[in-house]
Amino acid sequence: MPGYEVSRKLEKLGWRSSDTAEISFTDVEVPAANLLGEENGGFRLVMANFAWERLLMAVGAVGAMQRLLDTAISYADEREAFGRPIGKFQAIRHQIAEMATKAEVSRALTYEALRLFHSGQPCIQQVSMAKLLTQRTALEIADQTLQIHGGYGYTREYGIERAVRDARLGPIGGGTDEVMKEIIGKTLGL
């Protein structure tokens, strides 16, 4: 449409397969047939979609955590140091146990938020908590998986470096950690 312009494509740390660009709308006229919802009601539509968007992010992070955990366990069973698999060393075992525990807590909170959302019950607090917890935890588990893999984790061969880069968007996209904390605080009456 006249007035719509893509200024430039933006290069990003992660999510490289998803194009991101600066765009501008200068005196763009939207025909009535293209209007979504009520005129001047776009903000309400965006706000109504946030719960679903944040739930999708939480569910995606839960899946990513499980994949990373499976990758770490498999590598710890295969990689040997000092004549035995590194998973037999207490430090690695404990690290993976902690990762599994955090992933499970994230899954439980996310599924509870999803249950509330699906049943039409108030869920903003649980959705915000799930989004906050899962995004930071996914980033932490990606970083721990990289650490367990050592130098191999830093290479592209295993895909872990991409998981770390892609996970970094989570605490920003769909509402930053700080926004989630504000929402949670308000739902607690503060």
N, CA and C atoms as an extended XYZ file, in Angstrom:
570
Properties=species:S:1:pos:R:3:atomname:S:1:resname:S:1:resid:I:1 pbc="F F F"
N         0.842       -1.180        0.000 N   MET     1
C         0.000        0.000        0.000 CA  MET     1
C         0.889        1.246        0.000 C   MET     1
N         0.419        2.271       -0.600 N   PRO     2
C         1.200        3.515       -0.588 CA  PRO     2
C         1.429        4.003        0.844 C   PRO     2
N         2.668        4.367        1.142 N   GLY     3
C         3.026        4.843        2.475 CA  GLY     3
C         3.663        3.787        3.356 C   GLY     3
N         3.541        2.517        2.953 N   TYR     4
C         4.178        1.422        3.700 CA  TYR     4
C         5.589        1.239        3.156 C   TYR     4
N         6.559        1.183        4.060 N   GLU     5
C         7.945        1.061        3.612 CA  GLU     5
C         8.753        0.197        4.576 C   GLU     5
N         9.551       -0.702        4.008 N   VAL     6
C        10.524       -1.468        4.787 CA  VAL     6
C        11.823       -0.683        4.704 C   VAL     6
N        12.251       -0.125        5.835 N   SER     7
C        13.446        0.717        5.849 CA  SER     7
C        14.711       -0.102        5.685 C   SER     7
N        14.838       -1.135        6.518 N   ARG     8
C        16.025       -1.987        6.421 CA  ARG     8
C        15.803       -3.249        7.244 C   ARG     8
N        16.429       -4.335        6.792 N   LYS     9
C        16.395       -5.591        7.512 CA  LYS     9
C        17.361       -5.491        8.693 C   LYS     9
N        16.964       -6.040        9.828 N   LEU    10
C        17.805       -5.999       11.025 CA  LEU    10
C        18.465       -7.355       11.247 C   LEU    10
N        19.758       -7.347       11.478 N   GLU    11
C        20.485       -8.576       11.819 CA  GLU    11
C        20.363       -8.770       13.325 C   GLU    11
N        20.121      -10.018       13.758 N   LYS    12
C        19.851      -10.289       15.165 CA  LYS    12
C        20.811      -11.338       15.730 C   LYS    12
N        20.861      -11.386       17.049 N   LEU    13
C        21.645      -12.383       17.766 CA  LEU    13
C        21.103      -13.781       17.482 C   LEU    13
N        19.819      -13.966       17.611 N   GLY    14
C        19.186      -15.266       17.428 CA  GLY    14
C        17.947      -15.142       16.561 C   GLY    14
N        17.202      -16.225       16.462 N   TRP    15
C        15.982      -16.271       15.652 CA  TRP    15
C        16.258      -15.733       14.254 C   TRP    15
N        17.343      -16.145       13.671 N   ARG    16
C        17.774      -15.610       12.378 CA  ARG    16
C        16.863      -16.025       11.226 C   ARG    16
N        16.112      -17.104       11.402 N   SER    17
C        15.213      -17.539       10.330 CA  SER    17
C        13.934      -16.706       10.290 C   SER    17
N        13.722      -15.877       11.294 N   SER    18
C        12.556      -14.994       11.357 CA  SER    18
C        12.995      -13.574       10.998 C   SER    18
N        12.581      -13.118        9.822 N   ASP    19
C        12.974      -11.774        9.395 CA  ASP    19
C        12.443      -10.717       10.350 C   ASP    19
N        13.271       -9.754       10.626 N   THR    20
C        12.902       -8.593       11.436 CA  THR    20
C        13.408       -7.370       10.701 C   THR    20
N        12.554       -6.361       10.591 N   ALA    21
C        12.943       -5.169        9.847 CA  ALA    21
C        12.291       -3.940       10.457 C   ALA    21
N        12.886       -2.799       10.167 N   GLU    22
C        12.259       -1.522       10.503 CA  GLU    22
C        11.248       -1.226        9.410 C   GLU    22
N        10.024       -0.909        9.811 N   ILE    23
C         8.998       -0.559        8.837 CA  ILE    23
C         8.378        0.774        9.236 C   ILE    23
N         7.799        1.431        8.265 N   SER    24
C         7.117        2.695        8.564 CA  SER    24
C         5.816        2.759        7.786 C   SER    24
N         4.862        3.463        8.362 N   PHE    25
C         3.562        3.682        7.743 CA  PHE    25
C         3.348        5.197        7.697 C   PHE    25
N         3.433        5.782        6.530 N   THR    26
C         3.262        7.223        6.374 CA  THR    26
C         1.956        7.485        5.636 C   THR    26
N         0.972        8.009        6.366 N   ASP    27
C        -0.342        8.323        5.781 CA  ASP    27
C        -0.949        7.132        5.050 C   ASP    27
N        -0.793        5.938        5.613 N   VAL    28
C        -1.372        4.741        5.009 CA  VAL    28
C        -2.866        4.724        5.316 C   VAL    28
N        -3.662        4.528        4.283 N   GLU    29
C        -5.111        4.426        4.450 CA  GLU    29
C        -5.489        2.959        4.448 C   GLU    29
N        -6.253        2.568        5.455 N   VAL    30
C        -6.692        1.182        5.570 CA  VAL    30
C        -8.150        1.114        5.143 C   VAL    30
N        -8.449        0.383        4.078 N   PRO    31
C        -9.838        0.245        3.655 CA  PRO    31
C       -10.664       -0.445        4.747 C   PRO    31
N       -11.922       -0.091        4.849 N   ALA    32
C       -12.803       -0.669        5.873 CA  ALA    32
C       -12.798       -2.196        5.808 C   ALA    32
N       -12.682       -2.751        4.609 N   ALA    33
C       -12.677       -4.217        4.444 CA  ALA    33
C       -11.442       -4.858        5.089 C   ALA    33
N       -10.381       -4.087        5.310 N   ASN    34
C        -9.147       -4.626        5.894 CA  ASN    34
C        -9.035       -4.370        7.386 C   ASN    34
N       -10.030       -3.722        7.983 N   LEU    35
C       -10.002       -3.377        9.399 CA  LEU    35
C       -10.214       -4.632       10.240 C   LEU    35
N        -9.358       -4.834       11.234 N   LEU    36
C        -9.504       -5.957       12.162 CA  LEU    36
C       -10.100       -5.426       13.455 C   LEU    36
N       -11.282       -5.884       13.819 N   GLY    37
C       -11.927       -5.399       15.036 CA  GLY    37
C       -12.506       -4.011       14.827 C   GLY    37
N       -12.766       -3.332       15.945 N   GLU    38
C       -13.348       -1.991       15.897 CA  GLU    38
C       -12.268       -0.943       15.604 C   GLU    38
N       -12.679        0.131       14.959 N   GLU    39
C       -11.757        1.234       14.722 CA  GLU    39
C       -11.282        1.781       16.068 C   GLU    39
N        -9.979        2.027       16.174 N   ASN    40
C        -9.318        2.499       17.398 CA  ASN    40
C        -9.366        1.472       18.533 C   ASN    40
N        -9.645        0.236       18.204 N   GLY    41
C        -9.703       -0.812       19.225 CA  GLY    41
C        -8.526       -1.776       19.149 C   GLY    41
N        -7.494       -1.410       18.399 N   GLY    42
C        -6.355       -2.303       18.197 CA  GLY    42
C        -5.598       -2.636       19.469 C   GLY    42
N        -5.456       -1.641       20.348 N   PHE    43
C        -4.708       -1.881       21.586 CA  PHE    43
C        -5.369       -2.976       22.416 C   PHE    43
N        -6.703       -2.945       22.501 N   ARG    44
C        -7.426       -3.982       23.259 CA  ARG    44
C        -7.199       -5.358       22.642 C   ARG    44
N        -7.196       -5.421       21.300 N   LEU    45
C        -6.958       -6.708       20.634 CA  LEU    45
C        -5.556       -7.235       20.932 C   LEU    45
N        -4.584       -6.344       20.888 N   VAL    46
C        -3.206       -6.749       21.179 CA  VAL    46
C        -3.101       -7.247       22.618 C   VAL    46
N        -3.678       -6.520       23.546 N   MET    47
C        -3.612       -6.907       24.967 CA  MET    47
C        -4.294       -8.254       25.203 C   MET    47
N        -5.420       -8.481       24.523 N   ALA    48
C        -6.142       -9.746       24.679 CA  ALA    48
C        -5.319      -10.921       24.155 C   ALA    48
N        -4.461      -10.678       23.191 N   ASN    49
C        -3.653      -11.736       22.600 CA  ASN    49
C        -2.413      -12.065       23.427 C   ASN    49
N        -2.013      -11.171       24.333 N   PHE    50
C        -0.779      -11.376       25.084 CA  PHE    50
C        -0.763      -12.668       25.893 C   PHE    50
N        -1.878      -13.015       26.536 N   ALA    51
C        -1.893      -14.241       27.345 CA  ALA    51
C        -1.568      -15.449       26.481 C   ALA    51
N        -2.194      -15.532       25.319 N   TRP    52
C        -1.947      -16.664       24.420 CA  TRP    52
C        -0.507      -16.651       23.907 C   TRP    52
N        -0.009      -15.481       23.519 N   GLU    53
C         1.365      -15.373       23.033 CA  GLU    53
C         2.352      -15.820       24.107 C   GLU    53
N         2.142      -15.370       25.320 N   ARG    54
C         3.044      -15.714       26.423 CA  ARG    54
C         2.960      -17.192       26.773 C   ARG    54
N         1.769      -17.761       26.680 N   LEU    55
C         1.627      -19.203       26.898 CA  LEU    55
C         2.380      -19.983       25.823 C   LEU    55
N         2.253      -19.560       24.584 N   LEU    56
C         2.983      -20.238       23.503 CA  LEU    56
C         4.488      -20.165       23.728 C   LEU    56
N         4.962      -19.024       24.195 N   MET    57
C         6.392      -18.894       24.485 CA  MET    57
C         6.802      -19.849       25.607 C   MET    57
N         5.967      -19.955       26.637 N   ALA    58
C         6.274      -20.847       27.755 CA  ALA    58
C         6.291      -22.300       27.294 C   ALA    58
N         5.293      -22.688       26.513 N   VAL    59
C         5.235      -24.066       26.010 CA  VAL    59
C         6.459      -24.354       25.133 C   VAL    59
N         6.821      -23.415       24.272 N   GLY    60
C         8.005      -23.590       23.432 CA  GLY    60
C         9.273      -23.747       24.250 C   GLY    60
N         9.377      -22.959       25.318 N   ALA    61
C        10.559      -23.047       26.185 CA  ALA    61
C        10.609      -24.386       26.909 C   ALA    61
N         9.449      -24.890       27.322 N   VAL    62
C         9.401      -26.202       27.984 CA  VAL    62
C         9.904      -27.279       27.020 C   VAL    62
N         9.472      -27.208       25.770 N   GLY    63
C         9.955      -28.167       24.771 CA  GLY    63
C        11.447      -28.033       24.523 C   GLY    63
N        11.926      -26.793       24.452 N   ALA    64
C        13.357      -26.561       24.238 CA  ALA    64
C        14.168      -27.100       25.409 C   ALA    64
N        13.681      -26.878       26.624 N   MET    65
C        14.389      -27.388       27.807 CA  MET    65
C        14.491      -28.901       27.768 C   MET    65
N        13.403      -29.570       27.373 N   GLN    66
C        13.425      -31.030       27.324 CA  GLN    66
C        14.427      -31.518       26.287 C   GLN    66
N        14.451      -30.867       25.134 N   ARG    67
C        15.405      -31.256       24.091 CA  ARG    67
C        16.845      -31.043       24.565 C   ARG    67
N        17.101      -29.917       25.201 N   LEU    68
C        18.443      -29.633       25.713 CA  LEU    68
C        18.834      -30.629       26.801 C   LEU    68
N        17.904      -30.946       27.670 N   LEU    69
C        18.169      -31.915       28.733 CA  LEU    69
C        18.494      -33.285       28.127 C   LEU    69
N        17.694      -33.710       27.150 N   ASP    70
C        17.961      -34.985       26.475 CA  ASP    70
C        19.338      -34.973       25.808 C   ASP    70
N        19.689      -33.845       25.205 N   THR    71
C        20.993      -33.701       24.548 CA  THR    71
C        22.124      -33.802       25.568 C   THR    71
N        21.952      -33.124       26.704 N   ALA    72
C        22.985      -33.156       27.758 CA  ALA    72
C        23.153      -34.563       28.319 C   ALA    72
N        22.052      -35.249       28.562 N   ILE    73
C        22.113      -36.615       29.109 CA  ILE    73
C        22.797      -37.555       28.118 C   ILE    73
N        22.399      -37.455       26.858 N   SER    74
C        22.995      -38.316       25.829 CA  SER    74
C        24.502      -38.075       25.721 C   SER    74
N        24.891      -36.814       25.710 N   TYR    75
C        26.313      -36.490       25.614 CA  TYR    75
C        27.069      -36.970       26.860 C   TYR    75
N        26.475      -36.796       28.032 N   ALA    76
C        27.126      -37.223       29.276 CA  ALA    76
C        27.294      -38.742       29.334 C   ALA    76
N        26.406      -39.471       28.664 N   ASP    77
C        26.531      -40.932       28.594 CA  ASP    77
C        27.595      -41.367       27.603 C   ASP    77
N        27.799      -40.563       26.538 N   GLU    78
C        28.720      -40.942       25.467 CA  GLU    78
C        30.144      -40.431       25.672 C   GLU    78
N        30.279      -39.195       26.121 N   ARG    79
C        31.599      -38.548       26.233 CA  ARG    79
C        32.366      -39.142       27.403 C   ARG    79
N        33.581      -39.543       27.154 N   GLU    80
C        34.402      -40.131       28.212 CA  GLU    80
C        35.562      -39.224       28.578 C   GLU    80
N        35.881      -39.244       29.859 N   ALA    81
C        37.064      -38.562       30.388 CA  ALA    81
C        37.606      -39.442       31.508 C   ALA    81
N        38.883      -39.604       31.553 N   PHE    82
C        39.534      -40.430       32.574 CA  PHE    82
C        38.952      -41.842       32.604 C   PHE    82
N        38.631      -42.368       31.415 N   GLY    83
C        38.214      -43.752       31.287 CA  GLY    83
C        36.762      -44.051       31.613 C   GLY    83
N        35.936      -43.044       31.788 N   ARG    84
C        34.514      -43.311       32.045 CA  ARG    84
C        33.653      -42.165       31.516 C   ARG    84
N        32.349      -42.438       31.289 N   PRO    85
C        31.462      -41.380       30.785 CA  PRO    85
C        31.408      -40.203       31.780 C   PRO    85
N        31.371      -38.987       31.249 N   ILE    86
C        31.367      -37.827       32.147 CA  ILE    86
C        30.106      -37.778       33.007 C   ILE    86
N        29.038      -38.446       32.588 N   GLY    87
C        27.817      -38.511       33.392 CA  GLY    87
C        28.005      -39.283       34.687 C   GLY    87
N        29.084      -40.017       34.802 N   LYS    88
C        29.381      -40.756       36.035 CA  LYS    88
C        30.075      -39.866       37.063 C   LYS    88
N        30.476      -38.671       36.650 N   PHE    89
C        31.085      -37.737       37.593 CA  PHE    89
C        29.982      -36.979       38.323 C   PHE    89
N        30.135      -36.887       39.618 N   GLN    90
C        29.110      -36.273       40.452 CA  GLN    90
C        28.770      -34.845       40.009 C   GLN    90
N        29.757      -34.070       39.633 N   ALA    91
C        29.513      -32.675       39.247 CA  ALA    91
C        28.571      -32.595       38.050 C   ALA    91
N        28.780      -33.447       37.065 N   ILE    92
C        27.921      -33.446       35.876 CA  ILE    92
C        26.550      -33.997       36.235 C   ILE    92
N        26.511      -35.083       36.989 N   ARG    93
C        25.229      -35.682       37.401 CA  ARG    93
C        24.378      -34.672       38.162 C   ARG    93
N        25.004      -33.959       39.086 N   HIS    94
C        24.260      -32.977       39.883 CA  HIS    94
C        23.774      -31.813       39.014 C   HIS    94
N        24.600      -31.391       38.088 N   GLN    95
C        24.200      -30.301       37.198 CA  GLN    95
C        22.980      -30.723       36.372 C   GLN    95
N        23.008      -31.922       35.831 N   ILE    96
C        21.889      -32.412       35.021 CA  ILE    96
C        20.652      -32.622       35.899 C   ILE    96
N        20.828      -33.096       37.131 N   ALA    97
C        19.690      -33.256       38.043 CA  ALA    97
C        19.019      -31.909       38.313 C   ALA    97
N        19.822      -30.872       38.497 N   GLU    98
C        19.276      -29.526       38.727 CA  GLU    98
C        18.552      -29.019       37.475 C   GLU    98
N        19.133      -29.263       36.315 N   MET    99
C        18.488      -28.860       35.063 CA  MET    99
C        17.132      -29.548       34.915 C   MET    99
N        17.085      -30.846       35.208 N   ALA   100
C        15.837      -31.609       35.084 CA  ALA   100
C        14.783      -31.098       36.054 C   ALA   100
N        15.201      -30.755       37.259 N   THR   101
C        14.264      -30.242       38.261 CA  THR   101
C        13.672      -28.903       37.816 C   THR   101
N        14.518      -28.013       37.341 N   LYS   102
C        14.037      -26.701       36.879 CA  LYS   102
C        13.132      -26.843       35.656 C   LYS   102
N        13.453      -27.770       34.775 N   ALA   103
C        12.608      -28.001       33.604 CA  ALA   103
C        11.241      -28.531       34.024 C   ALA   103
N        11.216      -29.415       35.002 N   GLU   104
C         9.948      -29.986       35.466 CA  GLU   104
C         9.082      -28.954       36.172 C   GLU   104
N         9.679      -28.100       36.985 N   VAL   105
C         8.928      -27.023       37.638 CA  VAL   105
C         8.354      -26.085       36.569 C   VAL   105
N         9.140      -25.774       35.569 N   SER   106
C         8.684      -24.922       34.473 CA  SER   106
C         7.505      -25.554       33.742 C   SER   106
N         7.612      -26.853       33.499 N   ARG   107
C         6.534      -27.573       32.812 CA  ARG   107
C         5.253      -27.544       33.645 C   ARG   107
N         5.357      -27.808       34.934 N   ALA   108
C         4.177      -27.847       35.797 CA  ALA   108
C         3.469      -26.490       35.840 C   ALA   108
N         4.226      -25.420       36.000 N   LEU   109
C         3.635      -24.082       36.046 CA  LEU   109
C         2.997      -23.728       34.702 C   LEU   109
N         3.670      -24.065       33.616 N   THR   110
C         3.141      -23.773       32.280 CA  THR   110
C         1.854      -24.551       32.029 C   THR   110
N         1.819      -25.822       32.381 N   TYR   111
C         0.614      -26.622       32.166 CA  TYR   111
C        -0.546      -26.124       33.025 C   TYR   111
N        -0.262      -25.654       34.229 N   GLU   112
C        -1.319      -25.093       35.074 CA  GLU   112
C        -1.870      -23.814       34.446 C   GLU   112
N        -0.994      -22.952       33.950 N   ALA   113
C        -1.438      -21.722       33.280 CA  ALA   113
C        -2.263      -22.063       32.038 C   ALA   113
N        -1.827      -23.055       31.293 N   LEU   114
C        -2.541      -23.484       30.093 CA  LEU   114
C        -3.915      -24.055       30.453 C   LEU   114
N        -3.994      -24.834       31.535 N   ARG   115
C        -5.267      -25.386       31.988 CA  ARG   115
C        -6.248      -24.270       32.337 C   ARG   115
N        -5.763      -23.279       33.091 N   LEU   116
C        -6.616      -22.152       33.466 CA  LEU   116
C        -7.078      -21.381       32.230 C   LEU   116
N        -6.158      -21.105       31.314 N   PHE   117
C        -6.488      -20.377       30.089 CA  PHE   117
C        -7.545      -21.128       29.287 C   PHE   117
N        -7.323      -22.424       29.109 N   HIS   118
C        -8.224      -23.257       28.303 CA  HIS   118
C        -9.622      -23.329       28.915 C   HIS   118
N        -9.692      -23.319       30.242 N   SER   119
C       -10.998      -23.421       30.904 CA  SER   119
C       -11.679      -22.056       31.066 C   SER   119
N       -11.034      -21.007       30.592 N   GLY   120
C       -11.633      -19.677       30.655 CA  GLY   120
C       -11.551      -19.009       32.016 C   GLY   120
N       -10.736      -19.542       32.896 N   GLN   121
C       -10.578      -18.966       34.234 CA  GLN   121
C        -9.538      -17.849       34.207 C   GLN   121
N        -9.574      -16.961       35.210 N   PRO   122
C        -8.526      -15.934       35.292 CA  PRO   122
C        -7.148      -16.600       35.339 C   PRO   122
N        -6.230      -16.116       34.520 N   CYS   123
C        -4.941      -16.809       34.405 CA  CYS   123
C        -3.767      -15.867       34.202 C   CYS   123
N        -3.987      -14.566       34.246 N   ILE   124
C        -2.921      -13.622       33.932 CA  ILE   124
C        -1.718      -13.799       34.853 C   ILE   124
N        -1.963      -14.025       36.145 N   GLN   125
C        -0.853      -14.225       37.081 CA  GLN   125
C        -0.043      -15.462       36.709 C   GLN   125
N        -0.707      -16.588       36.492 N   GLN   126
C        -0.008      -17.835       36.184 CA  GLN   126
C         0.679      -17.776       34.816 C   GLN   126
N         0.024      -17.156       33.839 N   VAL   127
C         0.638      -17.016       32.519 CA  VAL   127
C         1.897      -16.166       32.626 C   VAL   127
N         1.813      -15.060       33.364 N   SER   128
C         2.971      -14.178       33.521 CA  SER   128
C         4.095      -14.884       34.278 C   SER   128
N         3.746      -15.645       35.291 N   MET   129
C         4.755      -16.410       36.031 CA  MET   129
C         5.412      -17.455       35.136 C   MET   129
N         4.591      -18.152       34.342 N   ALA   130
C         5.128      -19.184       33.451 CA  ALA   130
C         6.063      -18.567       32.418 C   ALA   130
N         5.662      -17.444       31.858 N   LYS   131
C         6.503      -16.775       30.864 CA  LYS   131
C         7.815      -16.341       31.497 C   LYS   131
N         7.740      -15.727       32.680 N   LEU   132
C         8.935      -15.252       33.384 CA  LEU   132
C         9.882      -16.413       33.703 C   LEU   132
N         9.350      -17.459       34.303 N   LEU   133
C        10.186      -18.582       34.728 CA  LEU   133
C        10.766      -19.354       33.548 C   LEU   133
N         9.936      -19.677       32.572 N   THR   134
C        10.412      -20.560       31.501 CA  THR   134
C        11.459      -19.914       30.613 C   THR   134
N        11.350      -18.621       30.381 N   GLN   135
C        12.296      -17.984       29.464 CA  GLN   135
C        13.695      -17.912       30.062 C   GLN   135
N        13.797      -17.513       31.319 N   ARG   136
C        15.107      -17.466       31.983 CA  ARG   136
C        15.657      -18.879       32.180 C   ARG   136
N        14.785      -19.817       32.524 N   THR   137
C        15.231      -21.187       32.773 CA  THR   137
C        15.708      -21.844       31.479 C   THR   137
N        15.023      -21.596       30.377 N   ALA   138
C        15.468      -22.155       29.093 CA  ALA   138
C        16.856      -21.627       28.725 C   ALA   138
N        17.073      -20.344       28.954 N   LEU   139
C        18.384      -19.756       28.674 CA  LEU   139
C        19.451      -20.381       29.573 C   LEU   139
N        19.128      -20.555       30.835 N   GLU   140
C        20.070      -21.153       31.788 CA  GLU   140
C        20.394      -22.599       31.414 C   GLU   140
N        19.372      -23.371       31.051 N   ILE   141
C        19.591      -24.774       30.681 CA  ILE   141
C        20.376      -24.871       29.367 C   ILE   141
N        20.113      -23.964       28.443 N   ALA   142
C        20.897      -23.951       27.195 CA  ALA   142
C        22.364      -23.683       27.507 C   ALA   142
N        22.604      -22.732       28.387 N   ASP   143
C        23.987      -22.403       28.760 CA  ASP   143
C        24.646      -23.567       29.502 C   ASP   143
N        23.914      -24.232       30.389 N   GLN   144
C        24.474      -25.377       31.112 CA  GLN   144
C        24.766      -26.538       30.164 C   GLN   144
N        23.885      -26.746       29.175 N   THR   145
C        24.114      -27.807       28.188 CA  THR   145
C        25.374      -27.504       27.391 C   THR   145
N        25.557      -26.243       27.034 N   LEU   146
C        26.772      -25.834       26.331 CA  LEU   146
C        27.995      -26.123       27.208 C   LEU   146
N        27.915      -25.792       28.478 N   GLN   147
C        29.032      -26.002       29.399 CA  GLN   147
C        29.383      -27.488       29.516 C   GLN   147
N        28.371      -28.329       29.596 N   ILE   148
C        28.601      -29.776       29.689 CA  ILE   148
C        29.306      -30.288       28.434 C   ILE   148
N        28.959      -29.733       27.282 N   HIS   149
C        29.586      -30.130       26.023 CA  HIS   149
C        30.974      -29.522       25.838 C   HIS   149
N        31.328      -28.564       26.680 N   GLY   150
C        32.641      -27.926       26.565 CA  GLY   150
C        32.795      -27.247       25.218 C   GLY   150
N        33.968      -27.378       24.629 N   GLY   151
C        34.260      -26.743       23.352 CA  GLY   151
C        33.333      -27.185       22.235 C   GLY   151
N        32.876      -28.444       22.282 N   TYR   152
C        31.947      -28.920       21.260 CA  TYR   152
C        30.630      -28.135       21.307 C   TYR   152
N        30.199      -27.740       22.479 N   GLY   153
C        28.962      -26.983       22.614 CA  GLY   153
C        29.024      -25.624       21.966 C   GLY   153
N        30.240      -25.117       21.847 N   TYR   154
C        30.454      -23.789       21.269 CA  TYR   154
C        30.477      -23.828       19.748 C   TYR   154
N        30.552      -25.032       19.179 N   THR   155
C        30.577      -25.177       17.726 CA  THR   155
C        29.154      -25.305       17.191 C   THR   155
N        29.003      -25.139       15.906 N   ARG   156
C        27.676      -25.255       15.290 CA  ARG   156
C        27.244      -26.713       15.116 C   ARG   156
N        28.177      -27.627       15.187 N   GLU   157
C        27.900      -29.041       14.925 CA  GLU   157
C        26.766      -29.598       15.777 C   GLU   157
N        26.695      -29.225       17.039 N   TYR   158
C        25.709      -29.786       17.965 CA  TYR   158
C        24.432      -28.939       18.053 C   TYR   158
N        24.440      -27.729       17.532 N   GLY   159
C        23.253      -26.884       17.569 CA  GLY   159
C        22.988      -26.204       18.902 C   GLY   159
N        23.874      -26.408       19.858 N   ILE   160
C        23.661      -25.830       21.186 CA  ILE   160
C        23.933      -24.335       21.169 C   ILE   160
N        24.921      -23.917       20.404 N   GLU   161
C        25.200      -22.480       20.331 CA  GLU   161
C        23.997      -21.737       19.773 C   GLU   161
N        23.292      -22.350       18.854 N   ARG   162
C        22.067      -21.726       18.328 CA  ARG   162
C        20.985      -21.695       19.396 C   ARG   162
N        20.869      -22.760       20.157 N   ALA   163
C        19.865      -22.796       21.228 CA  ALA   163
C        20.112      -21.673       22.235 C   ALA   163
N        21.374      -21.427       22.547 N   VAL   164
C        21.708      -20.337       23.479 CA  VAL   164
C        21.321      -18.995       22.862 C   VAL   164
N        21.681      -18.787       21.602 N   ARG   165
C        21.356      -17.513       20.937 CA  ARG   165
C        19.847      -17.310       20.849 C   ARG   165
N        19.128      -18.370       20.449 N   ASP   166
C        17.686      -18.253       20.287 CA  ASP   166
C        16.962      -18.084       21.622 C   ASP   166
N        17.464      -18.735       22.664 N   ALA   167
C        16.819      -18.635       23.982 CA  ALA   167
C        16.924      -17.233       24.569 C   ALA   167
N        17.898      -16.465       24.125 N   ARG   168
C        18.093      -15.126       24.705 CA  ARG   168
C        16.944      -14.173       24.400 C   ARG   168
N        16.193      -14.432       23.350 N   LEU   169
C        15.053      -13.575       23.040 CA  LEU   169
C        13.922      -13.744       24.055 C   LEU   169
N        13.806      -14.923       24.633 N   GLY   170
C        12.690      -15.220       25.535 CA  GLY   170
C        12.446      -14.201       26.628 C   GLY   170
N        13.469      -13.787       27.372 N   PRO   171
C        13.236      -12.803       28.432 CA  PRO   171
C        12.901      -11.398       27.927 C   PRO   171
N        12.915      -11.204       26.602 N   ILE   172
C        12.604       -9.901       26.017 CA  ILE   172
C        11.256       -9.944       25.285 C   ILE   172
N        11.094      -10.916       24.390 N   GLY   173
C         9.906      -10.988       23.542 CA  GLY   173
C         8.634      -11.281       24.313 C   GLY   173
N         7.533      -10.742       23.816 N   GLY   174
C         6.227      -10.995       24.439 CA  GLY   174
C         6.054      -10.300       25.773 C   GLY   174
N         6.939       -9.385       26.093 N   GLY   175
C         6.919       -8.693       27.381 CA  GLY   175
C         8.168       -9.073       28.156 C   GLY   175
N         8.960       -8.086       28.515 N   THR   176
C        10.227       -8.346       29.201 CA  THR   176
C        10.003       -8.933       30.594 C   THR   176
N        11.075       -9.450       31.174 N   ASP   177
C        11.002       -9.954       32.549 CA  ASP   177
C        10.442       -8.891       33.486 C   ASP   177
N        10.876       -7.659       33.273 N   GLU   178
C        10.441       -6.567       34.150 CA  GLU   178
C         8.931       -6.332       34.025 C   GLU   178
N         8.401       -6.446       32.810 N   VAL   179
C         6.954       -6.303       32.605 CA  VAL   179
C         6.225       -7.452       33.291 C   VAL   179
N         6.749       -8.679       33.162 N   MET   180
C         6.111       -9.829       33.815 CA  MET   180
C         6.079       -9.641       35.335 C   MET   180
N         7.176       -9.150       35.897 N   LYS   181
C         7.232       -8.919       37.346 CA  LYS   181
C         6.234       -7.854       37.773 C   LYS   181
N         6.051       -6.822       36.950 N   GLU   182
C         5.051       -5.789       37.254 CA  GLU   182
C         3.649       -6.381       37.270 C   GLU   182
N         3.348       -7.187       36.252 N   ILE   183
C         2.026       -7.809       36.170 CA  ILE   183
C         1.800       -8.718       37.377 C   ILE   183
N         2.782       -9.539       37.685 N   ILE   184
C         2.658      -10.468       38.826 CA  ILE   184
C         2.472       -9.669       40.121 C   ILE   184
N         3.279       -8.627       40.302 N   GLY   185
C         3.149       -7.804       41.493 CA  GLY   185
C         1.758       -7.200       41.640 C   GLY   185
N         1.210       -6.717       40.534 N   LYS   186
C        -0.140       -6.135       40.556 CA  LYS   186
C        -1.203       -7.174       40.866 C   LYS   186
N        -1.030       -8.392       40.330 N   THR   187
C        -2.013       -9.454       40.612 CA  THR   187
C        -1.938       -9.894       42.076 C   THR   187
N        -0.828       -9.590       42.725 N   LEU   188
C        -0.678       -9.898       44.158 CA  LEU   188
C        -1.164       -8.746       45.031 C   LEU   188
N        -1.725       -7.724       44.392 N   GLY   189
C        -2.285       -6.616       45.126 CA  GLY   189
C        -1.294       -5.515       45.485 C   GLY   189
N        -0.123       -5.558       44.880 N   LEU   190
C         0.897       -4.538       45.182 CA  LEU   190
C         0.830       -3.378       44.210 C   LEU   190
